[in-house]
Amino acid sequence: MTDDITGYAFAAGRGDHAAAAAFVRATQHDVRRFLAHLPGVREVDDLVQETYLRAWRALPSFAGRSTARTWLLAIARRVAVDQVRAATSRPRTANLADWQAAAEATPAGVRAGVDEQVVLHGLLDGLAPDRREAFVSTQLLGLSYAEAAQVCDVPVGTIRSRVARAREDLVAAMQSVTSNRRRGGTA
């Protein structure tokens, strides 16, 4: 599939609209998942769109020094970094009353399934940003350590170390959640 994605990228860079559509179909799930798990990211749909806009402008000069998937995820990472920088320069406020009303209106059966997802996302969100980025890249998206190193712009050994530490952190956090539940506390 990766070779197909790179082929689509080269063809799209030459103006092939069908290849461009195939490139998006083949990569959009990974781009969305990657962005959704990066620290500080909001408005994932907007960031996915911005990632592809930047990619389209750069496709004619795509040289294939890495796979197109790796190249695209590196663009997505830069888009996310830019969004976080912009957000920190202009903090937003949230309407707490609206959030509470929406949470209280959610049926109990739906909340139970959502609670498990919240715990899992919370565990990932609890990782240090560099460890989360490495873990999501390799364990959720299936990038090789070398590809993740290209996306994250660090040496391969750094990715290996971050993933190992992320695993240790997740095991410790999961043990803490399990222990809290056994004692009757909340996650």
N, C-alpha and C positions, 0 to 999 in steps of 0.2 A: 504494500500500500504506500509506503514512504516513497519508493521509487516513482510510483504513479503521481504522487503529490508533487514531487520535484519536476516531473515531466509536465504536469499541468501548469506549474509556475512558469517554466520556460516558454511554453506555448502561449500562456496568457500575457507574458511580457512581450510577445511578438504580435499581440492583438487578437488572439483567438478567444472569442467570447464564450464558446462552449467550454473551453479549457478553464477559463476564469470561473465559470459557474461550478464546474467540477472541483476546482481548487477550494472554493468556499465550502461546498458540501462536504468535502473530505476533511476539512480542518476546523470548521466552526464549533463543533462540540468540544474539541480540545482547547481551543482558544477561550471559549466561555468558561470551561472548568478551571483552566489555569488562572484566569483573571478573577474568578469568584473566590479563589482561595488565597489570593495575595493580600497581605496586610494593608488595611486602610482603604481598600477599594470599595467604591460605591458606584451605583449606576452601571452595572456590568454591561447592559445592552449598549449603552453609549460608548463604553470602552471597546467593546467588540467592533462596533461600527468604526470607531476611530482607528483601530488596529488595521482593519481592511483598507480604509482610506489611505493610510500611510503606506501600506503594502502595495496598493495599486500604483502609487506614485513611484515607488522604488522597483517594481517588478521589471521594467525594461533594463535595469542595471543589475538585476540579480545574477550573481556570477556562479552560484552553486558550490561555494567553498564549504557549505554545510548543506544538510537537507533543507528543503523548502519549509518543512514543518518546524525545524529548529530555528530557522531564520525568522519565520512568522511569530513564533513564541518569544523570540528576543525582541521583536517589535512590540508585541503585546506587553512585555515587561516594561519597556521604555514608556509606553502609553500610560501604564499604571503608575509608574514613578512620577510622570508629569502630572497626572491627576491628583496624586497625594500631595505633591508640592503646591499645586493650585489650591487644594482644599485647606491646607494648613495656613495659607496666606489669607484665606477668606473663610473663617469658621462659620458653620451653620448652626441654627438652633432647631430643635425638634419640639413639636407640640405634644407634651407628655400626656395631656388629658385624652387626646385622640388615640394615642397608642394604648392607653389603659382600657378605654372603651372597646377597642377592637379586640384586645386580648380577652376581655371578659365575655365578649359576645361569641367567642369560638366554642363550639360544642365540646364536651369533655372527651368524647371518643376521638375526635380529631386532635385534640391537645395531646393525648397520650402518644400518638405516632410522631407528632411534631416535637414533643419533648425529647424523644430519642435522637431525632435529627439535630436538635439544638445542642444536646450533650456532645454528639460527635463533632459538630461544627465548633463548639466551644473548646473541645480538646485540641482541634487543629488551630483554632484562633489563639489558644494559649501558648503555642510554640513561639519561640523567638522568630522574628520575621525572616531571617536568613535560613533558619532551619525549616520553616514552613515552606518557603519557596523551593528549597532543594527536595523536601519530602514530596510535595505535590507534583513537582516535575517528574520525579523518578517513580514514585509509588502509585500515584493516581493517573498520571498521563502516560506512564510507561516509557519515558525517555531514558536512553542509556545515560550512564554517568557522564560520558564525554559530551553527549548532546546537552544535558542539563548544565554542564560547565560552560558551554557556549552560550546558552540562553541567559545564565546568571552572570556571565563574564567573570568567572573565577576558575582556578585550576581544578582538575578532576579530583585530586586528593581532598580539596576543600569540600567538594560536593559529597564525597564518601564520608567524610567526618561529620558534616552537617546532617546527613541522612541517619547515620548511626546515632548521633546525639538526639535527633528528633524521635527516633524509635524509643530510646531510653526515656525521654521526656513523656511520650505518649503512654508507655507502659506504667510509669509512675503516676501519671494523671488518672489513668483508668483505674488503677488500684485504689486511688484516693476516692474516686466516684463510687466504686463498688463498696468500699468500706463505709462511706457516708450513708449509702442506701441501707446497708445491713444494720446500721445504728438507728435507722429511721429518719435520718436527715435528708436534705435535698442535695442534688448534684451540684 
